[in-house]
Amino acid sequence: MATTKKSPATTKKDDKTKVKPTVPKAKPSTLPQKKSTSPKKTITKKTVSKPTKPTKATKKVSKKAKAEKKPEEVQKMIPVPEEEKEPEEHKKLRGEIHKMLDTSFLPPSVANAIIVKVAGDKTLQPKLKEIIKRSVSDYRKNLIDPSEACGIVGAQSIGEPGTQMTMRTFHYAGVAEINVTLGLPRLIEIVDARSVPSTPMMNIYLRDEYQLNPTLAKEVANQIEITRLNDIADIEADLTNLVLYINPDMKTMKKKGFTMEEVVECIKKVRGVDAKIEKEKIKVLMDDPSYKKLLDVNETLKDLKIKGIDGIKRIIIRKETEGYVIYSEGSNLEKVLDIEGVDPYRTTTNDIQAVGRVLGIEAARNMIVEEADNTLSEQGLNVDLRHIMLVADVMTANGTIKAIGRHGVSAQKESVLSRAAFEITVNHLLQASRRGETDRLDGVAENIIVGQPVNLGTGAVELVMKRKITKKGK
């Protein structure tokens, strides 16, 4: 390579100059050839050693690639519902309303309702200005007054209808087999933010071909519903040989989609147990057979999980207007959403704490509002949604779901007297005195205890009007 680079430079010189540099360079070139062989060998060694070293790097890359592929796969599996485009007529009306409102405010839901109504009825378009004017005045009338005791009004509005609620549990949505807690017990569950509801259940919606094809819907149901060995087989104990025989019911196994090999694999996972197929039975052997061990293994095999999701005991498939829907007794939102064919955008559960863990605090807040509203309206009690929204906001204000009680919201009040007035009076007062707490007397209960006007409504206004005294005759 060195000679080829110098060749254009040597052409400018004579032929003698061409020969002279090549002769001395030829001699040293013979020496480094031995040295040059060594780097060649090292290169070959490196090339051999290279594939062994980057295996860790390649593993990391493959892991990253897998991690990157996951969201793409999820997107392919679950198409995000498309947002409907707003018609041009609606856009035009929205622009007109925006100009009319100017500085005044109107809630988006009210504006949307007006747009839909006016777009449907052309005779209302000339009266749009008057409609907006009246809507704004009605909205302002319905605003809460300054220093309004909205918490007490909300508590009254939910508590008073709660006295008229029944204590029974009802069948859910025409499904006679599933009982769900409704009425007052359910409302208490929601407000107390129970970790597990008394009757957990899920409405599992399917997507695409799964909701239309009954066999595919059944496959999804089999993956969700928990199946134990006792459900699909009878277990016999041979006391003379200290061996267990499992007689599988082939019909139920075919319905559930199991094979004998799958059952054997599940049995082999139990410690100190081996299993093999003999004709139409499964023979279970123990490492150190004894009468006590035989009884213990017999009990463990009865409750052995073969397939399904923990927590979901029973499943019912029903055909609705949009397709097949799965109703489950028991709840496990996180695992159910991972199953292929389940629609994550419509699947619901009545376990509020699970919704908070899986989908976040905003979803849990919406769940509290929806569940409480459904519970009250199911009994024919019409409570304004804003009162329920206020309760849900108080429960989820700091990012966790808190109960409205002495373990949640009430325990975190700043006022010592209001905490003492709620429950466990002596303990609260003793602990407050030990800590040296002060009470600023800002709330309702503490001011009533002391005998002062409450800082709410007219009591919050501190205005003094000076009156000029006029003499008689002037």
Buried (B, 14 or more C-beta within 10 A) or exposed (E): EEEEEBEEEBEEEEEEEEEEBEEEEEEEEEEEEEEEEEEEEEEEEEEEEEEEEEEEEEEEEEEEEEEEEEEEEEEEEBEEEEEEEEEEEBEEBBEBBEEBBEEEEBEEEBBBEBBEEBBEEEEBEEEBEEBBEEBBEEBEEEEEEEBEBBBEBBBEBBEEBBEEBEEEBBEBEEBEEBBBBBBBBBBBBBBEBBEEBEBBBBBBBBBBEBBEBEEBBBBBBBBBBBBBBEBBBEBEBEEEEBBBBBEBEEEEBEEBEBEBEEBBEBBEEBEEBEBEBEEEBBBBBBEEEEEEBBEEBBEBBEEBEBBBBEBBEEBBBEEEEEBBBBBBBBBBBEBBBEBEBBBBEBBBBBBBBBBBBBBEBEEBBBBBBBBBBEBBEEBEBEBEBBBBBBBBEBBBEEEEBBBBBEEBBBBEBEBBBBBBBBEEEEEBBEBBEEEEBEBEBEBBBBBBBEEEEBBBEEBEEEEEEEEEEEEEEE
